[in-house]
């Protein structure tokens, strides 16, 4: 199965890691788990999940089929690992402390938000959906940054 194959590969890879490489892997894992926990909480039905669903999929009941030919979860997991790896690389390459790392990530979030607006406006998506997704991206990214910097 895929999970056991990935686990075996991870063990083989980690056996050859130096202390610095292992630190980076731990930072990436911490960023991933913090991000994933925040996402699961943020989009839970008892927090913003139902409201987000109404905005994203008008007319569909919460949890109803999204009409995709693929599962979004593997793509989400990959994007969160990539995000954590990029933040880890940024923090370690530039030796950023907490405040500077958060400012750095915030600048990228502003750029991301600015470039996302047309993707909501042209198809007529509710601006509240943009606000909800932007708030999530900001909170999740800054929380992942905090976790990564704390393990530096």
MILUM-638197 format. One line per field, with one value per atom (N, C-alpha, C): residue number from 0; residue in one letter; y, z, x negated. Coordinates in Angstrom, 2 decimals. Example, Ala and Ser with C-alpha at 12.3 -4.5 7.8 and 13.67 -1.06 7.14 Angstrom:
REM MILUM-638197
pos: [0, 0, 0, 1, 1, 1]
code: [A, A, A, S, S, S]
c2: [-5.69, -4.50, -3.30, -2.25, -1.06, 0.03]
c3: [7.80, 7.80, 7.80, 7.08, 7.14, 7.87]
c1: [-13.19, -12.30, -13.20, -12.85, -13.67, -12.90]
//
This chain:
REM MILUM-638197
pos: [0, 0, 0, 1, 1, 1, 2, 2, 2, 3, 3, 3, 4, 4, 4, 5, 5, 5, 6, 6, 6, 7, 7, 7, 8, 8, 8, 9, 9, 9, 10, 10, 10, 11, 11, 11, 12, 12, 12, 13, 13, 13, 14, 14, 14, 15, 15, 15, 16, 16, 16, 17, 17, 17, 18, 18, 18, 19, 19, 19, 20, 20, 20, 21, 21, 21, 22, 22, 22, 23, 23, 23, 24, 24, 24, 25, 25, 25, 26, 26, 26, 27, 27, 27, 28, 28, 28, 29, 29, 29, 30, 30, 30, 31, 31, 31, 32, 32, 32, 33, 33, 33, 34, 34, 34, 35, 35, 35, 36, 36, 36, 37, 37, 37, 38, 38, 38, 39, 39, 39, 40, 40, 40, 41, 41, 41, 42, 42, 42, 43, 43, 43, 44, 44, 44, 45, 45, 45, 46, 46, 46, 47, 47, 47, 48, 48, 48, 49, 49, 49, 50, 50, 50, 51, 51, 51, 52, 52, 52, 53, 53, 53, 54, 54, 54, 55, 55, 55, 56, 56, 56, 57, 57, 57, 58, 58, 58, 59, 59, 59, 60, 60, 60, 61, 61, 61, 62, 62, 62, 63, 63, 63, 64, 64, 64, 65, 65, 65, 66, 66, 66, 67, 67, 67, 68, 68, 68, 69, 69, 69, 70, 70, 70, 71, 71, 71, 72, 72, 72, 73, 73, 73, 74, 74, 74, 75, 75, 75, 76, 76, 76, 77, 77, 77, 78, 78, 78, 79, 79, 79, 80, 80, 80, 81, 81, 81, 82, 82, 82, 83, 83, 83, 84, 84, 84, 85, 85, 85, 86, 86, 86, 87, 87, 87, 88, 88, 88, 89, 89, 89, 90, 90, 90, 91, 91, 91, 92, 92, 92, 93, 93, 93, 94, 94, 94, 95, 95, 95, 96, 96, 96, 97, 97, 97, 98, 98, 98, 99, 99, 99, 100, 100, 100, 101, 101, 101, 102, 102, 102, 103, 103, 103, 104, 104, 104, 105, 105, 105, 106, 106, 106, 107, 107, 107, 108, 108, 108, 109, 109, 109, 110, 110, 110, 111, 111, 111, 112, 112, 112, 113, 113, 113, 114, 114, 114, 115, 115, 115, 116, 116, 116, 117, 117, 117, 118, 118, 118, 119, 119, 119, 120, 120, 120, 121, 121, 121, 122, 122, 122, 123, 123, 123, 124, 124, 124, 125, 125, 125, 126, 126, 126, 127, 127, 127, 128, 128, 128, 129, 129, 129, 130, 130, 130, 131, 131, 131, 132, 132, 132, 133, 133, 133, 134, 134, 134, 135, 135, 135, 136, 136, 136, 137, 137, 137, 138, 138, 138, 139, 139, 139, 140, 140, 140, 141, 141, 141, 142, 142, 142, 143, 143, 143, 144, 144, 144, 145, 145, 145, 146, 146, 146, 147, 147, 147, 148, 148, 148, 149, 149, 149, 150, 150, 150, 151, 151, 151]
code: [X, X, X, X, X, X, X, X, X, X, X, X, X, X, X, X, X, X, X, X, X, X, X, X, X, X, X, X, X, X, X, X, X, X, X, X, X, X, X, X, X, X, X, X, X, X, X, X, X, X, X, X, X, X, X, X, X, X, X, X, X, X, X, X, X, X, X, X, X, X, X, X, X, X, X, X, X, X, X, X, X, X, X, X, X, X, X, X, X, X, X, X, X, X, X, X, X, X, X, X, X, X, X, X, X, X, X, X, X, X, X, X, X, X, X, X, X, X, X, X, X, X, X, X, X, X, X, X, X, X, X, X, X, X, X, X, X, X, X, X, X, X, X, X, X, X, X, X, X, X, X, X, X, X, X, X, X, X, X, X, X, X, X, X, X, X, X, X, X, X, X, X, X, X, X, X, X, X, X, X, X, X, X, X, X, X, X, X, X, X, X, X, X, X, X, X, X, X, X, X, X, X, X, X, X, X, X, X, X, X, X, X, X, X, X, X, X, X, X, X, X, X, X, X, X, X, X, X, X, X, X, X, X, X, X, X, X, X, X, X, X, X, X, X, X, X, X, X, X, X, X, X, X, X, X, X, X, X, X, X, X, X, X, X, X, X, X, X, X, X, X, X, X, X, X, X, X, X, X, X, X, X, X, X, X, X, X, X, X, X, X, X, X, X, X, X, X, X, X, X, X, X, X, X, X, X, X, X, X, X, X, X, X, X, X, X, X, X, X, X, X, X, X, X, X, X, X, X, X, X, X, X, X, X, X, X, X, X, X, X, X, X, X, X, X, X, X, X, X, X, X, X, X, X, X, X, X, X, X, X, X, X, X, X, X, X, X, X, X, X, X, X, X, X, X, X, X, X, X, X, X, X, X, X, X, X, X, X, X, X, X, X, X, X, X, X, X, X, X, X, X, X, X, X, X, X, X, X, X, X, X, X, X, X, X, X, X, X, X, X, X, X, X, X, X, X, X, X, X, X, X, X, X, X, X, X, X, X, X, X, X, X, X, X, X, X, X, X, X, X, X, X, X, X, X, X]
c2: [-1.19, 0.00, 1.25, 2.34, 3.58, 4.13, 4.10, 4.68, 3.91, 2.58, 1.82, 2.00, 2.14, 2.40, 3.76, 4.77, 6.11, 6.06, 5.31, 5.19, 4.56, 3.49, 2.83, 3.78, 4.52, 5.47, 6.58, 7.05, 8.09, 7.58, 6.35, 5.77, 5.65, 5.15, 5.03, 6.40, 7.38, 8.72, 9.31, 9.16, 9.76, 9.11, 7.88, 7.23, 7.90, 8.56, 9.21, 10.71, 11.22, 12.66, 13.11, 14.32, 14.96, 15.62, 16.15, 16.83, 18.02, 18.79, 19.96, 19.54, 18.50, 18.02, 17.50, 16.80, 16.28, 17.43, 18.50, 19.68, 20.26, 20.36, 20.90, 20.01, 18.70, 17.78, 17.92, 18.10, 18.29, 19.61, 20.65, 21.94, 21.83, 21.14, 20.96, 20.17, 19.11, 18.29, 19.11, 19.94, 20.78, 21.76, 22.42, 23.33, 22.62, 21.41, 20.62, 20.29, 19.76, 19.34, 20.52, 21.64, 22.83, 23.31, 23.38, 23.83, 22.91, 21.62, 20.66, 20.71, 20.84, 20.94, 22.19, 23.30, 24.54, 24.40, 23.79, 23.60, 22.72, 21.65, 20.75, 21.47, 22.33, 23.08, 24.19, 24.97, 26.12, 25.70, 24.62, 24.18, 23.11, 22.92, 21.99, 22.58, 21.72, 22.22, 23.15, 22.95, 23.76, 25.11, 25.33, 26.64, 27.35, 27.31, 28.02, 27.09, 25.79, 24.83, 24.94, 25.00, 25.08, 26.39, 27.49, 28.79, 28.83, 28.31, 28.25, 27.41, 26.28, 25.39, 26.11, 26.87, 27.61, 28.63, 29.27, 30.26, 29.60, 28.51, 27.83, 27.00, 26.34, 25.44, 25.81, 26.94, 27.37, 26.31, 26.09, 25.15, 23.70, 23.39, 22.02, 21.89, 20.73, 20.46, 20.25, 20.57, 20.41, 18.97, 18.79, 17.48, 16.77, 17.38, 16.77, 16.73, 15.80, 15.60, 16.93, 17.16, 18.41, 18.30, 17.16, 16.94, 17.08, 16.50, 16.47, 15.03, 14.87, 13.53, 13.04, 13.81, 13.47, 13.89, 13.35, 13.76, 14.97, 16.02, 17.21, 17.02, 15.99, 15.86, 15.60, 14.72, 14.56, 15.86, 16.61, 17.88, 18.87, 18.87, 19.75, 19.39, 18.11, 17.67, 18.05, 17.84, 18.20, 19.69, 20.50, 21.95, 22.41, 21.76, 22.14, 21.74, 20.59, 20.19, 21.17, 21.55, 22.52, 23.86, 24.31, 25.58, 25.50, 24.42, 24.27, 24.21, 23.52, 23.45, 24.83, 25.61, 26.96, 27.88, 27.81, 28.64, 28.21, 26.89, 26.38, 26.86, 26.76, 27.22, 28.71, 29.50, 30.94, 31.28, 30.64, 30.93, 30.57, 29.42, 28.97, 29.63, 29.88, 30.52, 31.95, 32.67, 34.07, 34.27, 33.18, 33.23, 34.19, 34.00, 34.92, 34.55, 35.56, 35.38, 35.56, 35.39, 35.32, 36.51, 37.72, 38.90, 39.07, 38.94, 39.09, 38.01, 36.79, 35.69, 35.97, 36.46, 36.74, 37.90, 38.91, 40.02, 39.51, 38.69, 38.12, 37.34, 36.47, 35.67, 36.57, 37.60, 38.53, 39.25, 39.62, 40.27, 39.33, 38.06, 37.09, 36.88, 36.91, 36.76, 37.93, 39.15, 40.32, 40.17, 39.71, 39.48, 38.42, 37.33, 36.25, 36.76, 37.53, 38.07, 38.99, 39.87, 40.81, 40.08, 39.02, 38.29, 37.35, 37.07, 36.19, 36.92, 38.22, 38.97, 38.74, 38.82, 38.61, 37.22, 36.22, 34.87, 34.75, 35.71, 35.75, 36.72, 37.84, 38.90, 38.51, 38.02, 37.74, 36.65, 35.54, 34.55, 34.92, 36.03, 36.47, 35.77, 35.24, 34.60, 35.65, 35.26, 36.24, 36.73, 38.03, 38.58, 38.04, 37.60, 36.99, 35.69, 35.00, 33.79, 34.15, 35.23, 35.73, 36.08, 36.78, 37.18, 35.97, 34.99, 33.79, 32.99, 32.82, 32.09, 32.85, 34.17, 34.98, 34.96, 35.03, 34.96, 33.61, 32.55, 31.21, 31.15, 31.59, 31.55, 32.31, 33.46, 34.28, 33.59, 33.15, 32.50, 31.23, 30.40, 29.13, 29.34, 30.25, 30.48, 31.06, 32.01, 32.60, 31.59, 30.75, 29.72, 28.71, 28.32, 27.41, 28.06, 29.35, 30.08, 30.08, 30.32, 30.30, 28.93, 27.86, 26.51, 26.24, 26.67, 26.42, 27.22, 28.49, 29.33, 28.82, 28.38, 27.87, 26.65, 25.89, 24.71, 24.98, 26.23, 26.61, 26.41]
c3: [0.00, 0.00, 0.00, -0.45, -0.67, 0.62, 1.71, 2.97, 3.49, 3.45, 3.96, 3.07, 1.75, 0.85, 1.17, 1.38, 1.74, 3.08, 4.02, 5.34, 5.21, 4.41, 4.23, 3.55, 2.55, 1.88, 2.83, 3.67, 4.63, 5.62, 6.09, 7.02, 6.34, 5.11, 4.38, 4.18, 3.82, 3.59, 4.89, 5.98, 7.25, 7.84, 7.48, 7.98, 7.44, 6.31, 5.68, 5.95, 6.74, 7.00, 8.01, 7.78, 8.77, 9.80, 10.86, 11.90, 11.35, 10.47, 9.88, 8.98, 8.18, 7.32, 8.15, 9.23, 10.10, 10.74, 11.12, 11.69, 10.67, 9.42, 8.38, 8.20, 8.20, 8.06, 9.23, 10.42, 11.60, 11.49, 11.02, 10.83, 9.78, 8.68, 7.64, 8.19, 8.94, 9.53, 10.50, 11.31, 12.27, 11.54, 10.50, 9.71, 9.07, 8.57, 7.96, 8.97, 10.14, 11.11, 11.69, 11.92, 12.41, 11.35, 10.11, 9.01, 8.83, 8.85, 8.64, 9.78, 11.02, 12.17, 12.08, 11.68, 11.54, 10.42, 9.31, 8.21, 8.60, 9.30, 9.75, 10.71, 11.55, 12.50, 11.80, 10.98, 10.30, 9.44, 8.69, 7.77, 8.37, 9.68, 10.36, 10.31, 10.30, 10.22, 11.36, 12.52, 13.68, 13.72, 12.81, 12.78, 11.49, 10.44, 9.20, 8.06, 8.28, 7.20, 6.47, 7.22, 6.59, 5.82, 6.43, 5.77, 4.50, 4.61, 3.44, 2.34, 2.72, 1.74, 1.01, 1.76, 1.13, 0.13, 0.46, -0.45, -1.66, -1.42, -2.47, -3.39, -2.82, -3.58, -3.32, -3.84, -3.58, -4.04, -3.20, -3.53, -3.18, -2.75, -2.37, -0.86, -0.40, 1.04, 1.46, 2.71, 3.24, 3.07, 2.48, 2.29, 1.02, 0.29, -0.95, -1.97, -2.88, -3.90, -4.57, -4.69, -5.29, -6.80, -7.39, -8.84, -9.36, -8.65, -9.14, -9.49, -10.44, -10.84, -10.01, -9.03, -8.18, -6.75, -5.83, -4.43, -4.19, -3.57, -3.34, -2.22, -1.39, -0.22, -0.54, -1.49, -1.81, -2.31, -3.12, -3.62, -2.47, -1.54, -0.38, 0.46, 0.69, 1.50, 0.83, -0.48, -1.20, -1.12, -1.30, -1.25, 0.14, 1.18, 2.55, 2.82, 2.32, 2.47, 1.74, 0.53, -0.24, 0.48, 1.00, 1.74, 2.95, 3.71, 4.89, 4.51, 3.40, 2.94, 2.52, 1.84, 1.42, 2.62, 3.59, 4.79, 5.54, 5.65, 6.33, 5.61, 4.29, 3.51, 3.72, 3.70, 3.87, 5.26, 6.28, 7.66, 7.86, 7.34, 7.56, 6.64, 5.40, 4.45, 4.88, 5.32, 5.69, 7.19, 7.95, 9.42, 10.05, 9.72, 10.18, 11.59, 12.41, 13.73, 13.56, 14.63, 14.57, 13.85, 14.29, 13.73, 12.25, 11.90, 10.50, 9.63, 10.13, 9.37, 9.14, 10.15, 10.02, 9.06, 9.08, 8.13, 6.71, 6.54, 5.23, 4.68, 5.48, 5.06, 4.79, 5.60, 5.40, 4.07, 3.66, 2.36, 1.24, 1.34, 0.33, 0.37, 1.56, 1.68, 1.04, 1.20, 0.55, -0.96, -1.46, -2.90, -3.36, -2.62, -2.95, -2.96, -1.97, -1.90, -3.08, -3.37, -4.48, -5.81, -6.00, -7.27, -7.30, -6.14, -6.07, -6.37, -6.14, -6.27, -7.62, -8.76, -10.04, -10.15, -9.49, -9.56, -8.81, -7.97, -7.27, -7.96, -8.44, -8.98, -10.34, -11.26, -12.62, -12.68, -11.93, -11.99, -11.13, -10.41, -9.57, -8.22, -7.77, -6.44, -5.36, -4.27, -3.20, -2.62, -2.37, -1.77, -0.36, 0.28, 1.61, 1.52, 0.39, 0.18, 0.10, -0.60, -0.66, 0.75, 1.51, 2.87, 3.76, 3.68, 4.51, 4.14, 2.84, 2.41, 2.72, 2.58, 2.88, 4.38, 5.20, 6.65, 7.03, 6.42, 6.68, 6.25, 5.02, 4.51, 5.43, 5.90, 6.77, 8.10, 8.75, 10.06, 9.96, 8.98, 8.81, 8.48, 7.58, 7.18, 8.31, 9.04, 10.16, 11.30, 11.55, 12.59, 12.19, 10.92, 10.45, 10.59, 10.29, 10.43, 11.88, 12.80, 14.22, 14.61, 14.21, 14.55, 13.98, 12.74, 12.08, 12.75, 13.06, 13.69, 15.11, 15.82, 17.18, 17.18, 16.10, 16.02, 15.35, 15.12, 14.45, 15.38]
c1: [-0.83, 0.00, -0.87, -0.30, -1.04, -1.64, -0.87, -1.35, -2.55, -2.52, -3.66, -4.88, -4.68, -5.80, -6.42, -5.59, -6.09, -6.82, -6.30, -6.94, -8.31, -8.41, -9.71, -10.70, -10.24, -11.12, -11.57, -10.66, -11.01, -12.06, -11.91, -12.90, -14.25, -14.29, -15.55, -16.19, -15.39, -15.90, -16.46, -15.72, -16.13, -17.37, -17.65, -18.86, -20.11, -19.99, -21.14, -21.17, -20.25, -20.16, -21.21, -21.72, -22.58, -21.68, -22.29, -21.51, -20.73, -21.35, -20.70, -19.53, -19.74, -18.66, -17.49, -17.81, -16.76, -15.99, -16.70, -16.03, -15.05, -15.47, -14.60, -13.36, -13.56, -12.42, -11.45, -11.98, -11.13, -10.36, -11.03, -10.35, -9.24, -9.53, -8.52, -7.34, -7.63, -6.55, -5.72, -6.38, -5.64, -4.74, -5.27, -4.46, -3.28, -3.52, -2.46, -1.37, -1.75, -0.74, 0.03, -0.64, 0.05, 1.04, 0.58, 1.45, 2.65, 2.39, 3.47, 4.48, 4.00, 4.90, 5.77, 5.16, 5.92, 6.96, 6.57, 7.52, 8.69, 8.41, 9.48, 10.42, 9.86, 10.68, 11.46, 10.76, 11.36, 12.55, 12.38, 13.43, 14.34, 14.26, 15.17, 16.58, 17.60, 18.98, 19.35, 18.78, 19.14, 18.40, 17.43, 16.78, 17.21, 16.41, 16.75, 17.11, 17.03, 17.23, 18.56, 19.65, 20.97, 21.13, 20.69, 20.80, 19.94, 18.70, 17.82, 18.47, 19.07, 19.70, 20.84, 21.65, 22.76, 22.23, 21.12, 20.55, 19.88, 19.17, 18.41, 19.30, 20.30, 21.18, 22.65, 23.10, 24.48, 25.48, 26.47, 27.53, 27.24, 26.02, 25.69, 25.67, 26.14, 26.07, 24.62, 24.34, 22.98, 22.52, 21.35, 20.78, 21.23, 22.17, 22.65, 21.52, 21.57, 20.55, 20.16, 18.86, 18.37, 18.22, 18.62, 18.52, 17.09, 16.15, 14.78, 14.44, 13.56, 13.15, 11.97, 11.58, 10.44, 10.75, 9.98, 10.12, 9.23, 9.76, 8.93, 7.90, 8.06, 7.19, 5.72, 5.37, 3.94, 3.31, 4.05, 3.53, 3.34, 4.29, 4.19, 2.97, 2.77, 1.64, 0.31, 0.23, -1.00, -1.25, -0.21, -0.40, -0.83, -0.32, -0.71, -2.16, -2.60, -4.00, -4.90, -4.51, -5.32, -5.37, -4.24, -4.22, -5.15, -5.07, -5.92, -7.39, -7.69, -9.08, -9.59, -8.75, -9.17, -9.40, -8.50, -8.67, -9.93, -10.14, -11.34, -12.60, -12.60, -13.77, -14.00, -12.94, -13.05, -13.61, -13.05, -13.46, -14.93, -15.35, -16.71, -17.72, -17.35, -18.26, -18.59, -17.57, -17.77, -17.93, -18.03, -18.18, -17.17, -15.91, -14.87, -14.39, -14.27, -13.65, -12.15, -11.40, -9.94, -9.30, -9.57, -8.90, -9.25, -10.53, -10.93, -10.31, -10.24, -9.62, -8.14, -7.45, -6.03, -5.79, -6.66, -6.54, -6.77, -7.79, -8.12, -6.93, -6.35, -5.20, -4.00, -3.82, -2.69, -2.78, -3.98, -4.16, -3.72, -4.12, -3.70, -2.19, -1.60, -0.14, 0.58, 0.05, 0.65, 0.61, -0.53, -0.67, 0.33, 0.43, 1.36, 2.80, 3.17, 4.53, 4.81, 3.87, 4.05, 4.23, 3.46, 3.57, 4.78, 5.38, 6.55, 7.86, 7.90, 9.15, 9.84, 9.13, 9.83, 10.48, 9.89, 10.45, 11.77, 12.07, 13.35, 14.31, 13.79, 14.64, 15.22, 14.39, 14.87, 15.94, 15.80, 16.89, 18.08, 18.00, 19.12, 19.20, 18.08, 18.05, 18.27, 18.90, 19.13, 17.79, 17.72, 16.50, 16.28, 17.36, 17.22, 16.41, 16.52, 15.72, 14.24, 13.93, 12.55, 12.07, 12.90, 12.52, 12.29, 13.16, 13.03, 11.78, 11.53, 10.34, 9.06, 9.09, 7.91, 7.60, 8.65, 8.44, 7.83, 8.34, 7.77, 6.31, 6.02, 4.64, 3.70, 4.14, 3.31, 3.06, 4.12, 3.98, 3.15, 3.46, 2.77, 1.30, 0.99, -0.40, -1.23, -0.65, -1.39, -1.57, -0.57, -0.72, -1.79, -1.83, -2.87, -4.24, -4.32, -5.59, -6.05, -5.15, -5.50, -6.05, -5.37, -5.83, -7.21, -7.43, -8.73, -9.83, -9.58, -10.61, -10.92, -9.91, -10.15, -11.07, -11.09, -11.93, -13.28, -13.58, -14.83, -16.01]
//
